[in-house]
Structures are given as structure tokens and as C-alpha cells.
Amino acid sequence: MSRPATGSLEERVTELEVRLTYQDRLIAELNEVVIELRGEVLRLAAKTRRVEQELEVGASNDPANGPPPHY
């Protein structure tokens, strides 16, 4: 015997609600990961800029980069 249409509809709605709740939670968790990774990318980019600046300053102050002593 088949179930009444309302029971089937209620089960489908309940299943959709469960899935929506799961997806909402998953999206919130993924958003937190994205926020953490963005912060890490920004920190690494700043560190890379500092290292590049230090290398530029070091290279310009390095006597090995100047003219040879016989000039």
C-alpha cells in the first residue's frame, strides 16, 4: 500500500531541511577556513615584501656589486 501524499511530502520537506541545515553549517565552517587562509596569505605577502626589500638593500650595499678595485 502506498503512503499518503502528505506523508511523502512531509518526509521530503524534512529531508530538505536536514540537508539545508548541514549545508549551512558546512558553509560557515568553510568560510572560517577561507578567513584564516586569507590572513595567512596576507602575512606571507607582507613577509615576502620585507625579505625582498632587505635583499634589495643588501644587494645595493654589497661591495661585491660595486666596480672592481682597479677602477
PDB file with SEQRES, HELIX, SHEET and CRYST1 records, atoms N, CA, C and O in Angstrom:
SEQRES   1 A   71  MET SER ARG PRO ALA THR GLY SER LEU GLU GLU ARG VAL          
SEQRES   2 A   71  THR GLU LEU GLU VAL ARG LEU THR TYR GLN ASP ARG LEU          
SEQRES   3 A   71  ILE ALA GLU LEU ASN GLU VAL VAL ILE GLU LEU ARG GLY          
SEQRES   4 A   71  GLU VAL LEU ARG LEU ALA ALA LYS THR ARG ARG VAL GLU          
SEQRES   5 A   71  GLN GLU LEU GLU VAL GLY ALA SER ASN ASP PRO ALA ASN          
SEQRES   6 A   71  GLY PRO PRO PRO HIS TYR                                      
HELIX    1 AA1 ALA A    5  ASN A   61  1                                  57    
HELIX    2 AA2 PRO A   63  ASN A   65  5                                   3    
CRYST1    1.000    1.000    1.000  90.00  90.00  90.00 P 1           1          
ATOM      1  N   MET A   1       0.833  -1.167   0.000  1.00  0.00           N  
ATOM      2  CA  MET A   1       0.000   0.000   0.000  1.00  0.00           C  
ATOM      3  C   MET A   1       0.889   1.247   0.000  1.00  0.00           C  
ATOM      4  O   MET A   1       1.892   1.290   0.713  1.00  0.00           O  
ATOM      5  N   SER A   2       0.533   2.244  -0.783  1.00  0.00           N  
ATOM      6  CA  SER A   2       1.357   3.455  -0.874  1.00  0.00           C  
ATOM      7  C   SER A   2       1.025   4.404   0.278  1.00  0.00           C  
ATOM      8  O   SER A   2      -0.064   4.369   0.852  1.00  0.00           O  
ATOM      9  N   ARG A   3       1.982   5.232   0.585  1.00  0.00           N  
ATOM     10  CA  ARG A   3       1.783   6.212   1.646  1.00  0.00           C  
ATOM     11  C   ARG A   3       0.948   7.372   1.134  1.00  0.00           C  
ATOM     12  O   ARG A   3       0.913   7.636  -0.068  1.00  0.00           O  
ATOM     13  N   PRO A   4       0.281   8.058   2.036  1.00  0.00           N  
ATOM     14  CA  PRO A   4      -0.462   9.240   1.616  1.00  0.00           C  
ATOM     15  C   PRO A   4       0.501  10.307   1.097  1.00  0.00           C  
ATOM     16  O   PRO A   4       1.649  10.374   1.537  1.00  0.00           O  
ATOM     17  N   ALA A   5       0.055  11.112   0.197  1.00  0.00           N  
ATOM     18  CA  ALA A   5       0.885  12.146  -0.429  1.00  0.00           C  
ATOM     19  C   ALA A   5       1.445  13.114   0.607  1.00  0.00           C  
ATOM     20  O   ALA A   5       2.573  13.586   0.461  1.00  0.00           O  
ATOM     21  N   THR A   6       0.675  13.418   1.650  1.00  0.00           N  
ATOM     22  CA  THR A   6       1.150  14.368   2.653  1.00  0.00           C  
ATOM     23  C   THR A   6       2.338  13.803   3.426  1.00  0.00           C  
ATOM     24  O   THR A   6       3.279  14.532   3.739  1.00  0.00           O  
ATOM     25  N   GLY A   7       2.299  12.509   3.735  1.00  0.00           N  
ATOM     26  CA  GLY A   7       3.418  11.891   4.441  1.00  0.00           C  
ATOM     27  C   GLY A   7       4.677  11.928   3.604  1.00  0.00           C  
ATOM     28  O   GLY A   7       5.753  12.246   4.109  1.00  0.00           O  
ATOM     29  N   SER A   8       4.555  11.616   2.365  1.00  0.00           N  
ATOM     30  CA  SER A   8       5.696  11.647   1.462  1.00  0.00           C  
ATOM     31  C   SER A   8       6.235  13.067   1.326  1.00  0.00           C  
ATOM     32  O   SER A   8       7.446  13.286   1.327  1.00  0.00           O  
ATOM     33  N   LEU A   9       5.338  14.010   1.212  1.00  0.00           N  
ATOM     34  CA  LEU A   9       5.743  15.405   1.108  1.00  0.00           C  
ATOM     35  C   LEU A   9       6.427  15.854   2.394  1.00  0.00           C  
ATOM     36  O   LEU A   9       7.437  16.557   2.346  1.00  0.00           O  
ATOM     37  N   GLU A  10       5.893  15.459   3.526  1.00  0.00           N  
ATOM     38  CA  GLU A  10       6.493  15.825   4.806  1.00  0.00           C  
ATOM     39  C   GLU A  10       7.900  15.232   4.925  1.00  0.00           C  
ATOM     40  O   GLU A  10       8.824  15.897   5.396  1.00  0.00           O  
ATOM     41  N   GLU A  11       8.052  13.988   4.498  1.00  0.00           N  
ATOM     42  CA  GLU A  11       9.377  13.361   4.553  1.00  0.00           C  
ATOM     43  C   GLU A  11      10.361  14.096   3.645  1.00  0.00           C  
ATOM     44  O   GLU A  11      11.518  14.318   4.005  1.00  0.00           O  
ATOM     45  N   ARG A  12       9.881  14.464   2.476  1.00  0.00           N  
ATOM     46  CA  ARG A  12      10.755  15.191   1.538  1.00  0.00           C  
ATOM     47  C   ARG A  12      11.148  16.550   2.100  1.00  0.00           C  
ATOM     48  O   ARG A  12      12.304  16.958   1.992  1.00  0.00           O  
ATOM     49  N   VAL A  13      10.197  17.247   2.694  1.00  0.00           N  
ATOM     50  CA  VAL A  13      10.478  18.553   3.291  1.00  0.00           C  
ATOM     51  C   VAL A  13      11.467  18.393   4.440  1.00  0.00           C  
ATOM     52  O   VAL A  13      12.412  19.172   4.568  1.00  0.00           O  
ATOM     53  N   THR A  14      11.247  17.379   5.272  1.00  0.00           N  
ATOM     54  CA  THR A  14      12.152  17.127   6.391  1.00  0.00           C  
ATOM     55  C   THR A  14      13.563  16.839   5.882  1.00  0.00           C  
ATOM     56  O   THR A  14      14.542  17.362   6.415  1.00  0.00           O  
ATOM     57  N   GLU A  15      13.659  16.004   4.848  1.00  0.00           N  
ATOM     58  CA  GLU A  15      14.968  15.697   4.264  1.00  0.00           C  
ATOM     59  C   GLU A  15      15.636  16.952   3.722  1.00  0.00           C  
ATOM     60  O   GLU A  15      16.839  17.141   3.898  1.00  0.00           O  
ATOM     61  N   LEU A  16      14.875  17.798   3.074  1.00  0.00           N  
ATOM     62  CA  LEU A  16      15.431  19.053   2.558  1.00  0.00           C  
ATOM     63  C   LEU A  16      15.893  19.963   3.692  1.00  0.00           C  
ATOM     64  O   LEU A  16      16.936  20.608   3.584  1.00  0.00           O  
ATOM     65  N   GLU A  17      15.132  20.019   4.765  1.00  0.00           N  
ATOM     66  CA  GLU A  17      15.519  20.828   5.919  1.00  0.00           C  
ATOM     67  C   GLU A  17      16.817  20.319   6.539  1.00  0.00           C  
ATOM     68  O   GLU A  17      17.678  21.112   6.921  1.00  0.00           O  
ATOM     69  N   VAL A  18      16.954  19.013   6.637  1.00  0.00           N  
ATOM     70  CA  VAL A  18      18.171  18.411   7.187  1.00  0.00           C  
ATOM     71  C   VAL A  18      19.363  18.759   6.298  1.00  0.00           C  
ATOM     72  O   VAL A  18      20.425  19.144   6.787  1.00  0.00           O  
ATOM     73  N   ARG A  19      19.173  18.618   4.990  1.00  0.00           N  
ATOM     74  CA  ARG A  19      20.257  18.944   4.064  1.00  0.00           C  
ATOM     75  C   ARG A  19      20.627  20.415   4.140  1.00  0.00           C  
ATOM     76  O   ARG A  19      21.808  20.762   4.127  1.00  0.00           O  
ATOM     77  N   LEU A  20      19.628  21.279   4.218  1.00  0.00           N  
ATOM     78  CA  LEU A  20      19.888  22.717   4.303  1.00  0.00           C  
ATOM     79  C   LEU A  20      20.667  23.056   5.573  1.00  0.00           C  
ATOM     80  O   LEU A  20      21.605  23.853   5.543  1.00  0.00           O  
ATOM     81  N   THR A  21      20.273  22.448   6.675  1.00  0.00           N  
ATOM     82  CA  THR A  21      20.986  22.687   7.934  1.00  0.00           C  
ATOM     83  C   THR A  21      22.439  22.244   7.821  1.00  0.00           C  
ATOM     84  O   THR A  21      23.341  22.962   8.251  1.00  0.00           O  
ATOM     85  N   TYR A  22      22.670  21.066   7.246  1.00  0.00           N  
ATOM     86  CA  TYR A  22      24.020  20.558   7.054  1.00  0.00           C  
ATOM     87  C   TYR A  22      24.822  21.499   6.159  1.00  0.00           C  
ATOM     88  O   TYR A  22      25.972  21.813   6.465  1.00  0.00           O  
ATOM     89  N   GLN A  23      24.225  21.948   5.059  1.00  0.00           N  
ATOM     90  CA  GLN A  23      24.921  22.833   4.133  1.00  0.00           C  
ATOM     91  C   GLN A  23      25.222  24.186   4.777  1.00  0.00           C  
ATOM     92  O   GLN A  23      26.298  24.746   4.562  1.00  0.00           O  
ATOM     93  N   ASP A  24      24.298  24.710   5.553  1.00  0.00           N  
ATOM     94  CA  ASP A  24      24.546  25.974   6.256  1.00  0.00           C  
ATOM     95  C   ASP A  24      25.747  25.854   7.193  1.00  0.00           C  
ATOM     96  O   ASP A  24      26.592  26.746   7.250  1.00  0.00           O  
ATOM     97  N   ARG A  25      25.811  24.750   7.920  1.00  0.00           N  
ATOM     98  CA  ARG A  25      26.923  24.525   8.841  1.00  0.00           C  
ATOM     99  C   ARG A  25      28.240  24.379   8.073  1.00  0.00           C  
ATOM    100  O   ARG A  25      29.264  24.940   8.465  1.00  0.00           O  
ATOM    101  N   LEU A  26      28.198  23.626   6.986  1.00  0.00           N  
ATOM    102  CA  LEU A  26      29.394  23.421   6.176  1.00  0.00           C  
ATOM    103  C   LEU A  26      29.884  24.736   5.571  1.00  0.00           C  
ATOM    104  O   LEU A  26      31.087  24.998   5.551  1.00  0.00           O  
ATOM    105  N   ILE A  27      28.972  25.553   5.082  1.00  0.00           N  
ATOM    106  CA  ILE A  27      29.348  26.851   4.518  1.00  0.00           C  
ATOM    107  C   ILE A  27      29.996  27.728   5.587  1.00  0.00           C  
ATOM    108  O   ILE A  27      30.990  28.402   5.315  1.00  0.00           O  
ATOM    109  N   ALA A  28      29.452  27.724   6.779  1.00  0.00           N  
ATOM    110  CA  ALA A  28      30.033  28.519   7.868  1.00  0.00           C  
ATOM    111  C   ALA A  28      31.442  28.031   8.204  1.00  0.00           C  
ATOM    112  O   ALA A  28      32.343  28.839   8.428  1.00  0.00           O  
ATOM    113  N   GLU A  29      31.632  26.715   8.240  1.00  0.00           N  
ATOM    114  CA  GLU A  29      32.960  26.161   8.521  1.00  0.00           C  
ATOM    115  C   GLU A  29      33.943  26.513   7.407  1.00  0.00           C  
ATOM    116  O   GLU A  29      35.082  26.894   7.679  1.00  0.00           O  
ATOM    117  N   LEU A  30      33.508  26.388   6.167  1.00  0.00           N  
ATOM    118  CA  LEU A  30      34.379  26.720   5.036  1.00  0.00           C  
ATOM    119  C   LEU A  30      34.711  28.204   5.027  1.00  0.00           C  
ATOM    120  O   LEU A  30      35.825  28.586   4.670  1.00  0.00           O  
ATOM    121  N   ASN A  31      33.763  29.039   5.415  1.00  0.00           N  
ATOM    122  CA  ASN A  31      34.024  30.469   5.494  1.00  0.00           C  
ATOM    123  C   ASN A  31      35.120  30.764   6.517  1.00  0.00           C  
ATOM    124  O   ASN A  31      35.987  31.603   6.275  1.00  0.00           O  
ATOM    125  N   GLU A  32      35.082  30.082   7.648  1.00  0.00           N  
ATOM    126  CA  GLU A  32      36.132  30.268   8.660  1.00  0.00           C  
ATOM    127  C   GLU A  32      37.499  29.876   8.104  1.00  0.00           C  
ATOM    128  O   GLU A  32      38.493  30.554   8.364  1.00  0.00           O  
ATOM    129  N   VAL A  33      37.551  28.798   7.347  1.00  0.00           N  
ATOM    130  CA  VAL A  33      38.812  28.372   6.738  1.00  0.00           C  
ATOM    131  C   VAL A  33      39.304  29.424   5.752  1.00  0.00           C  
ATOM    132  O   VAL A  33      40.492  29.746   5.725  1.00  0.00           O  
ATOM    133  N   VAL A  34      38.403  29.953   4.953  1.00  0.00           N  
ATOM    134  CA  VAL A  34      38.781  30.976   3.979  1.00  0.00           C  
ATOM    135  C   VAL A  34      39.324  32.216   4.697  1.00  0.00           C  
ATOM    136  O   VAL A  34      40.321  32.795   4.266  1.00  0.00           O  
ATOM    137  N   ILE A  35      38.678  32.617   5.772  1.00  0.00           N  
ATOM    138  CA  ILE A  35      39.136  33.777   6.533  1.00  0.00           C  
ATOM    139  C   ILE A  35      40.538  33.534   7.099  1.00  0.00           C  
ATOM    140  O   ILE A  35      41.395  34.414   7.029  1.00  0.00           O  
ATOM    141  N   GLU A  36      40.772  32.347   7.656  1.00  0.00           N  
ATOM    142  CA  GLU A  36      42.096  32.010   8.195  1.00  0.00           C  
ATOM    143  C   GLU A  36      43.152  32.014   7.094  1.00  0.00           C  
ATOM    144  O   GLU A  36      44.244  32.552   7.275  1.00  0.00           O  
ATOM    145  N   LEU A  37      42.821  31.410   5.949  1.00  0.00           N  
ATOM    146  CA  LEU A  37      43.786  31.342   4.853  1.00  0.00           C  
ATOM    147  C   LEU A  37      44.073  32.725   4.271  1.00  0.00           C  
ATOM    148  O   LEU A  37      45.204  33.010   3.878  1.00  0.00           O  
ATOM    149  N   ARG A  38      43.067  33.573   4.215  1.00  0.00           N  
ATOM    150  CA  ARG A  38      43.292  34.938   3.726  1.00  0.00           C  
ATOM    151  C   ARG A  38      44.275  35.666   4.633  1.00  0.00           C  
ATOM    152  O   ARG A  38      45.185  36.346   4.158  1.00  0.00           O  
ATOM    153  N   GLY A  39      44.088  35.520   5.938  1.00  0.00           N  
ATOM    154  CA  GLY A  39      45.020  36.138   6.879  1.00  0.00           C  
ATOM    155  C   GLY A  39      46.436  35.612   6.692  1.00  0.00           C  
ATOM    156  O   GLY A  39      47.400  36.375   6.734  1.00  0.00           O  
ATOM    157  N   GLU A  40      46.555  34.320   6.490  1.00  0.00           N  
ATOM    158  CA  GLU A  40      47.880  33.721   6.279  1.00  0.00           C  
ATOM    159  C   GLU A  40      48.500  34.220   4.987  1.00  0.00           C  
ATOM    160  O   GLU A  40      49.698  34.502   4.950  1.00  0.00           O  
ATOM    161  N   VAL A  41      47.717  34.335   3.932  1.00  0.00           N  
ATOM    162  CA  VAL A  41      48.233  34.861   2.657  1.00  0.00           C  
ATOM    163  C   VAL A  41      48.710  36.300   2.835  1.00  0.00           C  
ATOM    164  O   VAL A  41      49.768  36.667   2.323  1.00  0.00           O  
ATOM    165  N   LEU A  42      47.948  37.112   3.549  1.00  0.00           N  
ATOM    166  CA  LEU A  42      48.356  38.498   3.783  1.00  0.00           C  
ATOM    167  C   LEU A  42      49.647  38.567   4.589  1.00  0.00           C  
ATOM    168  O   LEU A  42      50.521  39.381   4.291  1.00  0.00           O  
ATOM    169  N   ARG A  43      49.773  37.719   5.610  1.00  0.00           N  
ATOM    170  CA  ARG A  43      51.008  37.703   6.407  1.00  0.00           C  
ATOM    171  C   ARG A  43      52.201  37.272   5.560  1.00  0.00           C  
ATOM    172  O   ARG A  43      53.279  37.859   5.655  1.00  0.00           O  
ATOM    173  N   LEU A  44      52.011  36.252   4.736  1.00  0.00           N  
ATOM    174  CA  LEU A  44      53.107  35.775   3.893  1.00  0.00           C  
ATOM    175  C   LEU A  44      53.488  36.812   2.829  1.00  0.00           C  
ATOM    176  O   LEU A  44      54.666  36.971   2.509  1.00  0.00           O  
ATOM    177  N   ALA A  45      52.497  37.508   2.289  1.00  0.00           N  
ATOM    178  CA  ALA A  45      52.782  38.552   1.300  1.00  0.00           C  
ATOM    179  C   ALA A  45      53.590  39.679   1.936  1.00  0.00           C  
ATOM    180  O   ALA A  45      54.532  40.184   1.324  1.00  0.00           O  
ATOM    181  N   ALA A  46      53.235  40.076   3.151  1.00  0.00           N  
ATOM    182  CA  ALA A  46      53.977  41.129   3.845  1.00  0.00           C  
ATOM    183  C   ALA A  46      55.402  40.664   4.142  1.00  0.00           C  
ATOM    184  O   ALA A  46      56.354  41.429   3.989  1.00  0.00           O  
ATOM    185  N   LYS A  47      55.542  39.429   4.559  1.00  0.00           N  
ATOM    186  CA  LYS A  47      56.874  38.886   4.847  1.00  0.00           C  
ATOM    187  C   LYS A  47      57.715  38.836   3.571  1.00  0.00           C  
ATOM    188  O   LYS A  47      58.903  39.158   3.593  1.00  0.00           O  
ATOM    189  N   THR A  48      57.105  38.436   2.476  1.00  0.00           N  
ATOM    190  CA  THR A  48      57.817  38.385   1.201  1.00  0.00           C  
ATOM    191  C   THR A  48      58.291  39.772   0.792  1.00  0.00           C  
ATOM    192  O   THR A  48      59.421  39.930   0.331  1.00  0.00           O  
ATOM    193  N   ARG A  49      57.428  40.787   0.957  1.00  0.00           N  
ATOM    194  CA  ARG A  49      57.830  42.166   0.631  1.00  0.00           C  
ATOM    195  C   ARG A  49      59.009  42.610   1.492  1.00  0.00           C  
ATOM    196  O   ARG A  49      59.939  43.241   0.992  1.00  0.00           O  
ATOM    197  N   ARG A  50      58.973  42.279   2.801  1.00  0.00           N  
ATOM    198  CA  ARG A  50      60.084  42.661   3.680  1.00  0.00           C  
ATOM    199  C   ARG A  50      61.385  41.992   3.249  1.00  0.00           C  
ATOM    200  O   ARG A  50      62.435  42.633   3.210  1.00  0.00           O  
ATOM    201  N   VAL A  51      61.313  40.712   2.930  1.00  0.00           N  
ATOM    202  CA  VAL A  51      62.513  39.984   2.511  1.00  0.00           C  
ATOM    203  C   VAL A  51      63.041  40.561   1.200  1.00  0.00           C  
ATOM    204  O   VAL A  51      64.251  40.715   1.036  1.00  0.00           O  
ATOM    205  N   GLU A  52      62.149  40.880   0.269  1.00  0.00           N  
ATOM    206  CA  GLU A  52      62.579  41.474  -0.997  1.00  0.00           C  
ATOM    207  C   GLU A  52      63.257  42.816  -0.765  1.00  0.00           C  
ATOM    208  O   GLU A  52      64.278  43.113  -1.385  1.00  0.00           O  
ATOM    209  N   GLN A  53      62.697  43.624   0.123  1.00  0.00           N  
ATOM    210  CA  GLN A  53      63.308  44.926   0.442  1.00  0.00           C  
ATOM    211  C   GLN A  53      64.675  44.738   1.086  1.00  0.00           C  
ATOM    212  O   GLN A  53      65.624  45.450   0.759  1.00  0.00           O  
ATOM    213  N   GLU A  54      64.775  43.781   2.001  1.00  0.00           N  
ATOM    214  CA  GLU A  54      66.059  43.522   2.647  1.00  0.00           C  
ATOM    215  C   GLU A  54      67.098  43.067   1.628  1.00  0.00           C  
ATOM    216  O   GLU A  54      68.260  43.467   1.689  1.00  0.00           O  
ATOM    217  N   LEU A  55      66.664  42.226   0.693  1.00  0.00           N  
ATOM    218  CA  LEU A  55      67.593  41.767  -0.340  1.00  0.00           C  
ATOM    219  C   LEU A  55      68.037  42.918  -1.241  1.00  0.00           C  
ATOM    220  O   LEU A  55      69.204  42.992  -1.626  1.00  0.00           O  
ATOM    221  N   GLU A  56      67.109  43.817  -1.578  1.00  0.00           N  
ATOM    222  CA  GLU A  56      67.467  44.963  -2.407  1.00  0.00           C  
ATOM    223  C   GLU A  56      68.461  45.868  -1.685  1.00  0.00           C  
ATOM    224  O   GLU A  56      69.442  46.311  -2.281  1.00  0.00           O  
ATOM    225  N   VAL A  57      68.215  46.144  -0.412  1.00  0.00           N  
ATOM    226  CA  VAL A  57      69.113  46.989   0.373  1.00  0.00           C  
ATOM    227  C   VAL A  57      70.458  46.299   0.536  1.00  0.00           C  
ATOM    228  O   VAL A  57      71.502  46.936   0.398  1.00  0.00           O  
ATOM    229  N   GLY A  58      70.441  45.021   0.824  1.00  0.00           N  
ATOM    230  CA  GLY A  58      71.684  44.269   0.989  1.00  0.00           C  
ATOM    231  C   GLY A  58      72.479  44.209  -0.296  1.00  0.00           C  
ATOM    232  O   GLY A  58      73.705  44.316  -0.274  1.00  0.00           O  
ATOM    233  N   ALA A  59      71.799  44.038  -1.410  1.00  0.00           N  
ATOM    234  CA  ALA A  59      72.492  43.955  -2.701  1.00  0.00           C  
ATOM    235  C   ALA A  59      73.104  45.291  -3.074  1.00  0.00           C  
ATOM    236  O   ALA A  59      74.190  45.327  -3.654  1.00  0.00           O  
ATOM    237  N   SER A  60      72.437  46.386  -2.757  1.00  0.00           N  
ATOM    238  CA  SER A  60      72.986  47.697  -3.117  1.00  0.00           C  
ATOM    239  C   SER A  60      74.136  48.093  -2.203  1.00  0.00           C  
ATOM    240  O   SER A  60      74.988  48.885  -2.606  1.00  0.00           O  
ATOM    241  N   ASN A  61      74.183  47.570  -0.997  1.00  0.00           N  
ATOM    242  CA  ASN A  61      75.262  47.879  -0.055  1.00  0.00           C  
ATOM    243  C   ASN A  61      76.422  46.892  -0.142  1.00  0.00           C  
ATOM    244  O   ASN A  61      77.454  47.094   0.498  1.00  0.00           O  
ATOM    245  N   ASP A  62      76.268  45.854  -0.907  1.00  0.00           N  
ATOM    246  CA  ASP A  62      77.288  44.820  -1.008  1.00  0.00           C  
ATOM    247  C   ASP A  62      78.430  45.313  -1.892  1.00  0.00           C  
ATOM    248  O   ASP A  62      78.204  45.628  -3.060  1.00  0.00           O  
ATOM    249  N   PRO A  63      79.662  45.387  -1.355  1.00  0.00           N  
ATOM    250  CA  PRO A  63      80.791  45.848  -2.155  1.00  0.00           C  
ATOM    251  C   PRO A  63      81.062  44.962  -3.369  1.00  0.00           C  
ATOM    252  O   PRO A  63      81.654  45.419  -4.347  1.00  0.00           O  
ATOM    253  N   ALA A  64      80.642  43.720  -3.318  1.00  0.00           N  
ATOM    254  CA  ALA A  64      80.851  42.831  -4.457  1.00  0.00           C  
ATOM    255  C   ALA A  64      80.050  43.288  -5.671  1.00  0.00           C  
ATOM    256  O   ALA A  64      80.369  42.911  -6.798  1.00  0.00           O  
ATOM    257  N   ASN A  65      79.027  44.086  -5.458  1.00  0.00           N  
ATOM    258  CA  ASN A  65      78.217  44.583  -6.562  1.00  0.00           C  
ATOM    259  C   ASN A  65      78.750  45.894  -7.132  1.00  0.00           C  
ATOM    260  O   ASN A  65      78.236  46.380  -8.140  1.00  0.00           O  
ATOM    261  N   GLY A  66      79.748  46.457  -6.519  1.00  0.00           N  
ATOM    262  CA  GLY A  66      80.329  47.704  -7.000  1.00  0.00           C  
ATOM    263  C   GLY A  66      81.363  47.442  -8.065  1.00  0.00           C  
ATOM    264  O   GLY A  66      81.555  46.298  -8.478  1.00  0.00           O  
ATOM    265  N   PRO A  67      82.034  48.492  -8.518  1.00  0.00           N  
ATOM    266  CA  PRO A  67      83.056  48.314  -9.554  1.00  0.00           C  
ATOM    267  C   PRO A  67      84.269  47.582  -8.968  1.00  0.00           C  
ATOM    268  O   PRO A  67      84.516  47.637  -7.764  1.00  0.00           O  
ATOM    269  N   PRO A  68      85.002  46.914  -9.815  1.00  0.00           N  
ATOM    270  CA  PRO A  68      86.203  46.219  -9.329  1.00  0.00           C  
ATOM    271  C   PRO A  68      87.202  47.222  -8.742  1.00  0.00           C  
ATOM    272  O   PRO A  68      87.164  48.401  -9.094  1.00  0.00           O  
ATOM    273  N   PRO A  69      88.084  46.778  -7.865  1.00  0.00           N  
ATOM    274  CA  PRO A  69      89.002  47.689  -7.165  1.00  0.00           C  
ATOM    275  C   PRO A  69      89.967  48.420  -8.115  1.00  0.00           C  
ATOM    276  O   PRO A  69      90.453  49.493  -7.757  1.00  0.00           O  
ATOM    277  N   HIS A  70      90.256  47.897  -9.279  1.00  0.00           N  
ATOM    278  CA  HIS A  70      91.234  48.552 -10.146  1.00  0.00           C  
ATOM    279  C   HIS A  70      90.645  49.721 -10.921  1.00  0.00           C  
ATOM    280  O   HIS A  70      91.358  50.332 -11.717  1.00  0.00           O  
ATOM    281  N   TYR A  71      89.354  50.062 -10.720  1.00  0.00           N  
ATOM    282  CA  TYR A  71      88.783  51.219 -11.411  1.00  0.00           C  
ATOM    283  C   TYR A  71      89.019  52.449 -10.651  1.00  0.00           C  
ATOM    284  O   TYR A  71      88.608  53.527 -11.080  1.00  0.00           O  
TER     285      TYR A  71                                                      
END                                                                             
